[in-house]
Amino acid sequence: MTVLVIAEHDNASLKGATLNTVTAAARLGGDIALLVVGAGAGAAAEAAAKVAGVSKVLVADSAAFADQSAENVAAQILAVVGASAGSITHVLAPATTFGKNVLPRVAALLDVAQISEIVAIESADTFVRPIYAGNALATVKSADAVKVITVRTTAFEAAGEGGSAAVEQLSAVADSGLSKLLGRELTKSARPELGAAKIIVSGGRGMGSGENYHAVLEPLADKLGAALGASRAAVDAGYVPNDYQVGQTGKIVAPQLYLAVGISGAIQHLAGMKDSKVIVAINKDPEAPIFQVADYGLVADLFEAVPQLAAAV
Amino acid sequence: MKILVPVKRVVDYNVKVRVKSDGTGVDIANVKMSMNPFDEIAVEEAVRLKEAGVATEVVAVSCGVGACQETLRTAMAIGADRGILVETDAELQPLAVAKLLKALCDKEQPQVVICGKQAIDDDANQTGQMLSALMGWPQATFASKVAVSAGKATVTREIDGGLETLEIALPAVVTTDLRLNEPRYATLPNIMKAKKKPLETVKPADLGVDVAPRLTTLKVVEPPKRSAGVMVADVAQLVEKLKNEAKVL
């Protein structure tokens, strides 16, 4: 029995979400093969070989994978599963935009169900996953020969270093030619990634404008070494880019400390942050639903309270 | 050019669902049902492409119980030209829906299928990608901007680090993210007009698709509750609590 984990990487290094997925794979038992599909991904493959618990690193390196298109990456995963002659029983990827984009294609072409965003593993065929924006947890059992799974990364610790897996080069599948990347606009930030941050400062509609958002929250985030997040309302209003969004359809986070500033606490926002260890809410509306999940609530004008907080920490 | 838009009937996004006490599922008897919000965005985008003269016909499809007709009527009130209901009382999982949609795509030959990126009930985020794979078509998921011209689509996608723009050959599947558009409210005259638009009903067996579920739900439970904590009087007390009680600073 082999668990195939699909590495998310940028060719130079592994993304943190890959390490959480390896931990989930380890819970299943069996060998873990980590598949790196990339273009000039030697450094990422080396990093993959050092991840604790990984028994083998498989590398498919080709210009066809430079764009990380779902079509080409999925085709490579299928080739690996096919070549394993049934020894691969599980295919796991992180439930990031990368994993969500690629893995359903793999499941459909294997003619198996995908089990999305698992948060717990009961056995090799039974998993727990949130439904209805996390308002219910479903335990599902798969009858398929291969289990194709995306993993909610906040539910599993990151795997450590210390492995020394053998690296095997695979022949790469041909480019499908169906899709071409024209460009990327990535948010540049010196702050920690939202998914991996220990502290997150998040702003909502109460910020009033993009200028206010940055002027008020950045000094606090700088003091705390925190990542910046936002509610859907703040993103929809154009205060910050889409990749700041925390919620059911944005990023799922679980930091040590989540500071919700000017966020009312819609169900879909709570779905993205309610597993945080400590939640602090600052809102001028004492009736805001966010206070029902906050460990510490402060009813105050955020434009006064946040600068005071930045000065005090 | 024809556009196919799958729409799902789900518990309205404003309803706080309750888990049944016997742990078999979520209680959806007597709760308000609506079109999945992401599918509404998909219908709106398709209708805008028709209004811009890019598309000639918008076909809405729903798979599920007879009441999904209402969801199709909503799609037609927004501006879809006709509806197809794949009627079944069976539990439908994403793979089965993708297969039903494939059968309809083979028959209808659309150039673009626009799906919502996920349904807000099962939060699976699979059907569009699965359909695309089964058809052997390219996909552009989580779209925040779509432009269609001469055999190709240019789609801006919301990804974890920001945005990326793809050019894909048609036919293709696009799945919608929140910021693609703001769906219009259906006006009363359009709701009335929608009642007269053609609505065809087929069964999964007519399409030759086996919809048997692959996953069995063993139980559904409520997640551990987070209870409200304490209210603090001022920033000084907040900092004191975070340092000494929660020990997170």
Chai-1 contact restraints between the chains, C-beta under 6 A:
chainA,res_idxA,chainB,res_idxB,connection_type,confidence,min_distance_angstrom,max_distance_angstrom,comment,restraint_id
A,A70,B,Q139,contact,1.0,0.0,6.0,A-B,restraint_1
A,E71,B,P138,contact,1.0,0.0,6.0,A-B,restraint_2
A,T96,B,D160,contact,1.0,0.0,6.0,A-B,restraint_3
A,T97,B,I159,contact,1.0,0.0,6.0,A-B,restraint_4
A,T97,B,D160,contact,1.0,0.0,6.0,A-B,restraint_5
A,K100,B,N125,contact,1.0,0.0,6.0,A-B,restraint_6
A,N101,B,T141,contact,1.0,0.0,6.0,A-B,restraint_7
A,P104,B,Q126,contact,1.0,0.0,6.0,A-B,restraint_8
A,P104,B,Q129,contact,1.0,0.0,6.0,A-B,restraint_9
A,P104,B,M130,contact,1.0,0.0,6.0,A-B,restraint_10
A,R105,B,Q129,contact,1.0,0.0,6.0,A-B,restraint_11
A,R105,B,A133,contact,1.0,0.0,6.0,A-B,restraint_12
A,A108,B,A98,contact,1.0,0.0,6.0,A-B,restraint_13
A,A108,B,M130,contact,1.0,0.0,6.0,A-B,restraint_14
A,A108,B,A133,contact,1.0,0.0,6.0,A-B,restraint_15
A,A108,B,L134,contact,1.0,0.0,6.0,A-B,restraint_16
A,L109,B,A133,contact,1.0,0.0,6.0,A-B,restraint_17
A,A113,B,Q93,contact,1.0,0.0,6.0,A-B,restraint_18
A,A113,B,L95,contact,1.0,0.0,6.0,A-B,restraint_19
A,A113,B,R214,contact,1.0,0.0,6.0,A-B,restraint_20
A,A113,B,L215,contact,1.0,0.0,6.0,A-B,restraint_21
A,Q114,B,Q126,contact,1.0,0.0,6.0,A-B,restraint_22
A,S116,B,A124,contact,1.0,0.0,6.0,A-B,restraint_23
A,I131,B,D122,contact,1.0,0.0,6.0,A-B,restraint_24
A,I131,B,D123,contact,1.0,0.0,6.0,A-B,restraint_25
A,Y132,B,V17,contact,1.0,0.0,6.0,A-B,restraint_26
A,N135,B,V17,contact,1.0,0.0,6.0,A-B,restraint_27
A,A136,B,V19,contact,1.0,0.0,6.0,A-B,restraint_28
A,A136,B,V26,contact,1.0,0.0,6.0,A-B,restraint_29
A,A136,B,V220,contact,1.0,0.0,6.0,A-B,restraint_30
A,L137,B,V221,contact,1.0,0.0,6.0,A-B,restraint_31
A,L137,B,P223,contact,1.0,0.0,6.0,A-B,restraint_32
A,A138,B,T217,contact,1.0,0.0,6.0,A-B,restraint_33
A,A138,B,V220,contact,1.0,0.0,6.0,A-B,restraint_34
A,T139,B,L218,contact,1.0,0.0,6.0,A-B,restraint_35
A,T139,B,K219,contact,1.0,0.0,6.0,A-B,restraint_36
A,V140,B,L215,contact,1.0,0.0,6.0,A-B,restraint_37
A,V140,B,T217,contact,1.0,0.0,6.0,A-B,restraint_38
A,K141,B,T216,contact,1.0,0.0,6.0,A-B,restraint_39
A,K141,B,L218,contact,1.0,0.0,6.0,A-B,restraint_40
A,S142,B,L215,contact,1.0,0.0,6.0,A-B,restraint_41
A,A143,B,R214,contact,1.0,0.0,6.0,A-B,restraint_42
A,D144,B,R214,contact,1.0,0.0,6.0,A-B,restraint_43
A,L178,B,P138,contact,1.0,0.0,6.0,A-B,restraint_44
A,L178,B,A169,contact,1.0,0.0,6.0,A-B,restraint_45
A,S179,B,P138,contact,1.0,0.0,6.0,A-B,restraint_46
A,S179,B,L166,contact,1.0,0.0,6.0,A-B,restraint_47
A,S179,B,I168,contact,1.0,0.0,6.0,A-B,restraint_48
A,K180,B,E167,contact,1.0,0.0,6.0,A-B,restraint_49
A,L181,B,L166,contact,1.0,0.0,6.0,A-B,restraint_50
A,L182,B,T165,contact,1.0,0.0,6.0,A-B,restraint_51
A,L182,B,E167,contact,1.0,0.0,6.0,A-B,restraint_52
A,G183,B,T165,contact,1.0,0.0,6.0,A-B,restraint_53
A,R184,B,E164,contact,1.0,0.0,6.0,A-B,restraint_54
A,E185,B,G162,contact,1.0,0.0,6.0,A-B,restraint_55
A,E185,B,L163,contact,1.0,0.0,6.0,A-B,restraint_56
A,L186,B,G161,contact,1.0,0.0,6.0,A-B,restraint_57
A,L186,B,G162,contact,1.0,0.0,6.0,A-B,restraint_58
A,T187,B,G162,contact,1.0,0.0,6.0,A-B,restraint_59
A,N242,B,E158,contact,1.0,0.0,6.0,A-B,restraint_60
A,D243,B,G161,contact,1.0,0.0,6.0,A-B,restraint_61
A,D243,B,G162,contact,1.0,0.0,6.0,A-B,restraint_62
A,Q256,B,V248,contact,1.0,0.0,6.0,A-B,restraint_63
A,L257,B,V248,contact,1.0,0.0,6.0,A-B,restraint_64
A,K274,B,R226,contact,1.0,0.0,6.0,A-B,restraint_65
A,V278,B,A246,contact,1.0,0.0,6.0,A-B,restraint_66
A,V278,B,V248,contact,1.0,0.0,6.0,A-B,restraint_67
A,Q292,B,A228,contact,1.0,0.0,6.0,A-B,restraint_68
A,V293,B,R226,contact,1.0,0.0,6.0,A-B,restraint_69
A,A294,B,G229,contact,1.0,0.0,6.0,A-B,restraint_70
A,D295,B,G229,contact,1.0,0.0,6.0,A-B,restraint_71
A,Y296,B,G229,contact,1.0,0.0,6.0,A-B,restraint_72
A,Y296,B,V232,contact,1.0,0.0,6.0,A-B,restraint_73
A,Y296,B,L238,contact,1.0,0.0,6.0,A-B,restraint_74
A,Y296,B,K241,contact,1.0,0.0,6.0,A-B,restraint_75
A,G297,B,M231,contact,1.0,0.0,6.0,A-B,restraint_76
A,L298,B,V232,contact,1.0,0.0,6.0,A-B,restraint_77
A,L298,B,L238,contact,1.0,0.0,6.0,A-B,restraint_78
A,A305,B,V235,contact,1.0,0.0,6.0,A-B,restraint_79
A,Q308,B,V235,contact,1.0,0.0,6.0,A-B,restraint_80
A,L309,B,V235,contact,1.0,0.0,6.0,A-B,restraint_81
A,A312,B,V235,contact,1.0,0.0,6.0,A-B,restraint_82
A,A312,B,V239,contact,1.0,0.0,6.0,A-B,restraint_83
A,V313,B,L249,contact,1.0,0.0,6.0,A-B,restraint_84
